[in-house]
Amino acid sequence: MKRTILAGGLALSAFIAPPSLNVDAQLNYCVGQATKTVASLPETPPNLPRNILPGKTNWNYIRYTDWTSGFWPGTLWYLYEFTKDAKWRAKADSFSRELAPLARQKAIDHDIGFQMYCSFGNGLRLTRNPAYKQLLLASADTLATLFNPKVGTILSWPRSVPNMEWPQHNTIMDNMINLELLFWASKNGGGKRLYDMAVSHAATTMKNHFRPDYTSYHVVVYDRETGRKIKGVTHQGYADHTMWARGQSWAIYGYTMTYRETKDPVFLNFAQKVTDVYLERLPADLIPYWDFQAPDIPNAPKDASAAAVTASALLELSTLVQDKTRAKHYRTRAEQMLERLSSAHYQSRSVNDAFLLHSTGHKPNNSEVDASINYADYYYLEALLRLKKLRAGKPVLATL
């Protein structure tokens, strides 16, 4: 294996042979697992699968108000995209419509992007149903009500949360993903104000949410009247100074998407910086521990969900960077991550009906630790589809 040192001292495995992952086999595996899940779903809410805890075989279900509610319908839309089977389209539509009230009710938090863009956003891309478009535009307007122009970011939790100094303004790293809804809406009838909000949020977060080494805080608390940064803290990571794995993956995905939407090279450069520090510190199997500085490593829980989010983001980032060596490095790392996630150690297979094992939701709360979680499955499936498209010479956002 030949190693090349790029600017900044990053060692890249420039000429390593890409993994020979059989993408269709893994996609068909997901179809099989989802088929089993569908067969056991309740007929009435709560009927959206959220997690399967370690040692259990049954899904725990949620209602549409849960922040993860968009991932199951989004998964169904991706299965429809792969199979072209109308039964998956019908189920995706049915479960998406459970979330429709979110579009126009008062925002309970920032997660409406996760909820509505993963569900109705994928549905619109695949069907061009005008009703979906109107729901997405209404959802973007609802999300925009949380934007504070004095701070320049969207309020994540409009309520009292421990250590957030309510009623001051809090913004969490996860919020970067919800900007995609605003970017989309700004180009589809929602107006430039939504674009400006998204750019402001990304730029303000870039300025305040990261340490000098480009690792991220989970949360930044701002003075809601002056916009002054009060503090950077964690909520789901190990400590305020550590790199919470999924938070860093949200940053990688979020800044890659922000560059795609703005074409501002500042965001592309930043996406690479937050990516490189993550890649440099990964364990040998490329699946991170739930926090990169957890004190009980190597016995700490892993987080397959962070790996799935990162793999999907890296596939897109590999198509955006100009340096061919770096692009190849990102693509290869993504494929290696997917190959590892597709192994017997990480796939659920006969253990339960999910796609993946060994994700960690909220370790400090002892919640969803070493579990199967719906967003891990969603981003794993998304990454597989993106890889299939790239191998076919298509853009990652194309339709199969």
MARBADO-771026 format. One record per residue (C-alpha): residue number from 1; x, y, z. Coordinates in steps of 0.2 Angstrom, whole numbers, plus 2048, in hexadecimal, padded with zeros to 3 digits. Example, Ala and Ser with C-alpha at 12.3 -4.5 7.8 and 13.67 -1.06 7.14 Angstrom:
% residues 2
(1 (83E 7EA 827)),
(2 (844 7FB 824)),
This chain:
% residues 400
(1 (800 800 800)),
(2 (807 811 7FB)),
(3 (805 820 807)),
(4 (804 832 801)),
(5 (806 841 80D)),
(6 (7FB 84F 808)),
(7 (7FB 861 80E)),
(8 (7F8 862 820)),
(9 (801 852 824)),
(10 (7F3 846 820)),
(11 (7F8 835 81B)),
(12 (7ED 82E 80E)),
(13 (7ED 81C 807)),
(14 (7ED 822 7F5)),
(15 (7EE 812 7EC)),
(16 (7E6 806 7F7)),
(17 (7DA 7FA 7ED)),
(18 (7C8 7FE 7F1)),
(19 (7BE 7F1 7FA)),
(20 (7B4 7E5 7EF)),
(21 (7A4 7E7 7F8)),
(22 (795 7DF 7EF)),
(23 (789 7ED 7F1)),
(24 (77A 7E5 7E9)),
(25 (77C 7D6 7F5)),
(26 (77C 7E3 804)),
(27 (76D 7EC 7FD)),
(28 (763 7DC 7FB)),
(29 (768 7D8 80D)),
(30 (760 7E8 812)),
(31 (750 7E4 808)),
(32 (74F 7D3 811)),
(33 (751 7DB 822)),
(34 (744 7E8 81F)),
(35 (738 7DB 819)),
(36 (739 7D3 829)),
(37 (737 7E3 832)),
(38 (727 7E7 828)),
(39 (71F 7D7 82C)),
(40 (720 7DB 83F)),
(41 (71B 7ED 83F)),
(42 (70C 7F3 849)),
(43 (6FD 7F8 83F)),
(44 (6FB 809 848)),
(45 (707 815 850)),
(46 (713 814 858)),
(47 (719 80A 84A)),
(48 (729 812 844)),
(49 (738 807 848)),
(50 (745 810 852)),
(51 (751 803 85B)),
(52 (754 7F2 860)),
(53 (75D 7F1 870)),
(54 (76C 7E5 874)),
(55 (765 7D3 878)),
(56 (754 7D7 871)),
(57 (74D 7D2 860)),
(58 (73E 7DE 85F)),
(59 (73D 7F0 859)),
(60 (738 7FE 864)),
(61 (72C 80A 85C)),
(62 (729 81C 85C)),
(63 (71D 829 856)),
(64 (71F 837 849)),
(65 (725 843 855)),
(66 (735 83A 85A)),
(67 (745 842 852)),
(68 (749 831 849)),
(69 (738 82F 841)),
(70 (73D 833 82F)),
(71 (74A 825 82E)),
(72 (73E 817 82C)),
(73 (734 81E 81E)),
(74 (745 824 816)),
(75 (74B 813 817)),
(76 (73C 80D 80E)),
(77 (73E 81A 800)),
(78 (750 814 7FE)),
(79 (74A 802 7FC)),
(80 (73E 808 7EF)),
(81 (74B 810 7E6)),
(82 (756 801 7E6)),
(83 (748 7F4 7E2)),
(84 (73C 7FE 7D8)),
(85 (72F 7F4 7E1)),
(86 (71E 7FD 7E3)),
(87 (71B 7F5 7F4)),
(88 (72A 7FE 7FB)),
(89 (723 80E 7F4)),
(90 (712 80C 7FB)),
(91 (71A 808 80C)),
(92 (725 817 80B)),
(93 (717 822 807)),
(94 (70C 81C 815)),
(95 (719 81E 822)),
(96 (71F 82F 81C)),
(97 (70D 835 81D)),
(98 (70D 832 830)),
(99 (71A 840 831)),
(100 (70F 84D 827)),
(101 (709 856 837)),
(102 (71B 85C 83A)),
(103 (71B 867 82B)),
(104 (70F 874 833)),
(105 (70F 871 846)),
(106 (71A 87C 851)),
(107 (72C 876 850)),
(108 (730 86B 85F)),
(109 (743 86B 85A)),
(110 (74E 86C 84C)),
(111 (74D 85A 846)),
(112 (73F 85D 839)),
(113 (74D 85C 82C)),
(114 (751 84B 831)),
(115 (73F 846 832)),
(116 (738 84E 822)),
(117 (746 84E 816)),
(118 (74B 83C 819)),
(119 (739 837 816)),
(120 (730 843 80B)),
(121 (740 84A 803)),
(122 (745 838 7FD)),
(123 (733 836 7F8)),
(124 (732 846 7ED)),
(125 (743 841 7E5)),
(126 (73C 830 7E0)),
(127 (72A 834 7DC)),
(128 (728 847 7D8)),
(129 (718 847 7E2)),
(130 (713 859 7E4)),
(131 (70B 856 7F5)),
(132 (71C 852 7FC)),
(133 (723 862 7F5)),
(134 (717 86C 7FE)),
(135 (71A 863 80F)),
(136 (72C 866 80D)),
(137 (72A 878 80A)),
(138 (71F 87A 819)),
(139 (72C 870 823)),
(140 (73A 87C 81E)),
(141 (72F 88A 824)),
(142 (72C 882 834)),
(143 (73F 87E 837)),
(144 (742 890 833)),
(145 (738 896 842)),
(146 (747 890 84C)),
(147 (754 89B 844)),
(148 (75B 8A9 84F)),
(149 (762 8B7 845)),
(150 (76B 8BE 854)),
(151 (775 8AE 855)),
(152 (775 8A8 843)),
(153 (770 896 846)),
(154 (760 88C 849)),
(155 (75B 888 85B)),
(156 (75C 875 85D)),
(157 (753 872 86D)),
(158 (745 880 871)),
(159 (743 87A 883)),
(160 (74D 877 892)),
(161 (75B 86A 890)),
(162 (768 866 89E)),
(163 (778 871 89C)),
(164 (770 87C 88E)),
(165 (76D 88B 899)),
(166 (75B 88D 892)),
(167 (754 899 88C)),
(168 (765 89D 884)),
(169 (767 896 872)),
(170 (76E 885 86F)),
(171 (774 87D 85F)),
(172 (779 86B 85D)),
(173 (785 864 850)),
(174 (777 858 849)),
(175 (76E 868 843)),
(176 (77A 869 834)),
(177 (770 85B 82C)),
(178 (760 864 82D)),
(179 (767 872 822)),
(180 (764 867 813)),
(181 (751 86A 814)),
(182 (754 87D 814)),
(183 (760 87C 805)),
(184 (753 872 7FC)),
(185 (745 87D 800)),
(186 (74E 88D 7FB)),
(187 (750 886 7E9)),
(188 (73E 880 7E8)),
(189 (733 88F 7ED)),
(190 (738 892 7FF)),
(191 (743 8A1 7FB)),
(192 (754 8A8 7FE)),
(193 (751 8AB 810)),
(194 (752 898 813)),
(195 (762 897 80A)),
(196 (76A 8A5 814)),
(197 (764 89D 824)),
(198 (76D 88D 820)),
(199 (77D 895 81A)),
(200 (77D 8A0 82A)),
(201 (77A 890 835)),
(202 (788 887 82C)),
(203 (794 896 82D)),
(204 (790 89A 840)),
(205 (792 888 844)),
(206 (7A3 887 83B)),
(207 (7A9 895 845)),
(208 (7A3 890 856)),
(209 (7A0 87D 857)),
(210 (7B2 877 854)),
(211 (7C2 876 85E)),
(212 (7D3 87B 856)),
(213 (7D6 868 850)),
(214 (7C5 868 847)),
(215 (7BC 85D 853)),
(216 (7AA 863 858)),
(217 (7A1 867 867)),
(218 (790 85F 868)),
(219 (787 86F 86D)),
(220 (78B 881 86E)),
(221 (781 88C 879)),
(222 (77F 89F 873)),
(223 (778 8AE 87B)),
(224 (767 8AF 872)),
(225 (767 8C2 872)),
(226 (779 8C6 86D)),
(227 (77F 8B6 864)),
(228 (78E 8B5 870)),
(229 (795 8A3 872)),
(230 (792 89E 884)),
(231 (79A 88D 883)),
(232 (79D 87D 879)),
(233 (797 86D 882)),
(234 (792 85B 87F)),
(235 (782 853 882)),
(236 (784 841 87A)),
(237 (797 840 87A)),
(238 (7A3 83B 888)),
(239 (7A9 84D 88D)),
(240 (7A9 85F 887)),
(241 (7BA 85D 880)),
(242 (7B8 84C 877)),
(243 (7B3 847 865)),
(244 (7A2 83F 866)),
(245 (7A2 834 857)),
(246 (791 837 84F)),
(247 (792 849 852)),
(248 (7A2 84A 848)),
(249 (799 83F 83A)),
(250 (78B 84C 83A)),
(251 (798 859 837)),
(252 (7A0 84F 829)),
(253 (78F 84C 820)),
(254 (788 85E 824)),
(255 (797 868 81D)),
(256 (798 85C 80E)),
(257 (786 860 80A)),
(258 (788 872 80D)),
(259 (796 873 801)),
(260 (78B 86A 7F4)),
(261 (77D 877 7F6)),
(262 (788 887 7F7)),
(263 (797 883 7ED)),
(264 (7A1 88D 7F9)),
(265 (7B3 886 7FA)),
(266 (7B4 88B 80D)),
(267 (7A7 87E 811)),
(268 (7B0 871 806)),
(269 (7C1 875 80F)),
(270 (7B8 873 820)),
(271 (7B0 863 81B)),
(272 (7C1 85B 818)),
(273 (7C8 862 828)),
(274 (7BA 85A 833)),
(275 (7BB 84A 829)),
(276 (7CE 848 82A)),
(277 (7CF 84A 83D)),
(278 (7C1 83C 83E)),
(279 (7CA 831 832)),
(280 (7DB 833 83A)),
(281 (7D5 82D 84B)),
(282 (7CA 81E 846)),
(283 (7CE 80D 84D)),
(284 (7D5 800 841)),
(285 (7C3 7F9 83C)),
(286 (7BE 80B 837)),
(287 (7AE 80A 842)),
(288 (7B0 817 850)),
(289 (7AD 815 862)),
(290 (79E 81F 868)),
(291 (7AA 82D 86D)),
(292 (7BC 82E 867)),
(293 (7C3 831 878)),
(294 (7B8 826 883)),
(295 (7C2 820 891)),
(296 (7BE 80E 890)),
(297 (7C5 80B 87E)),
(298 (7C7 7FE 877)),
(299 (7B8 7F7 881)),
(300 (7AD 806 87E)),
(301 (79E 803 873)),
(302 (79F 807 860)),
(303 (794 812 856)),
(304 (78F 80A 845)),
(305 (783 818 842)),
(306 (792 825 842)),
(307 (79B 81A 836)),
(308 (78C 818 82A)),
(309 (789 82B 82A)),
(310 (79B 82E 827)),
(311 (79C 821 819)),
(312 (78E 829 810)),
(313 (795 83B 812)),
(314 (7A6 835 80C)),
(315 (79F 82E 7FC)),
(316 (798 83F 7F7)),
(317 (7A8 848 7FD)),
(318 (7B2 83D 7F2)),
(319 (7A9 845 7E3)),
(320 (7AB 857 7E9)),
(321 (7BD 858 7ED)),
(322 (7C9 85D 7DF)),
(323 (7D9 854 7E5)),
(324 (7D7 843 7DD)),
(325 (7E2 83A 7EA)),
(326 (7D8 841 7F8)),
(327 (7C8 83D 7EF)),
(328 (7CE 82B 7ED)),
(329 (7D2 82A 7FF)),
(330 (7C1 82F 805)),
(331 (7B8 824 7F9)),
(332 (7C3 815 7FE)),
(333 (7C0 818 810)),
(334 (7AD 819 80E)),
(335 (7AE 808 805)),
(336 (7B8 801 812)),
(337 (7AC 807 81F)),
(338 (79E 7FF 816)),
(339 (7A7 7EF 814)),
(340 (7A9 7EE 827)),
(341 (797 7F3 82A)),
(342 (792 7E5 81F)),
(343 (79C 7D8 828)),
(344 (795 7CB 834)),
(345 (79A 7D6 843)),
(346 (790 7E5 83E)),
(347 (781 7DE 834)),
(348 (772 7D9 83E)),
(349 (76E 7CA 833)),
(350 (765 7BD 83E)),
(351 (768 7C6 84E)),
(352 (759 7D2 84B)),
(353 (750 7DA 83C)),
(354 (75A 7EA 83B)),
(355 (768 7ED 82F)),
(356 (776 7F0 83B)),
(357 (77C 7ED 84D)),
(358 (787 7F7 859)),
(359 (781 808 858)),
(360 (781 814 867)),
(361 (774 821 869)),
(362 (776 82B 879)),
(363 (784 823 884)),
(364 (784 82F 892)),
(365 (771 82B 895)),
(366 (774 819 892)),
(367 (768 819 884)),
(368 (769 80F 874)),
(369 (77B 808 879)),
(370 (781 7FB 86D)),
(371 (770 7FA 864)),
(372 (768 7F9 853)),
(373 (762 80B 84F)),
(374 (757 811 840)),
(375 (763 81F 83B)),
(376 (772 813 83A)),
(377 (768 808 82E)),
(378 (762 817 824)),
(379 (774 81E 821)),
(380 (77B 80D 81D)),
(381 (76E 80A 810)),
(382 (771 81C 809)),
(383 (783 819 808)),
(384 (781 808 7FF)),
(385 (776 811 7F2)),
(386 (782 81F 7F0)),
(387 (790 812 7ED)),
(388 (785 809 7E0)),
(389 (782 819 7D7)),
(390 (794 81E 7D7)),
(391 (799 80D 7D0)),
(392 (78D 810 7C2)),
(393 (794 821 7BE)),
(394 (785 82B 7C6)),
(395 (786 839 7D3)),
(396 (782 834 7E5)),
(397 (772 83E 7E4)),
(398 (76B 836 7D4)),
(399 (75D 82A 7D4)),
(400 (761 818 7D0)),
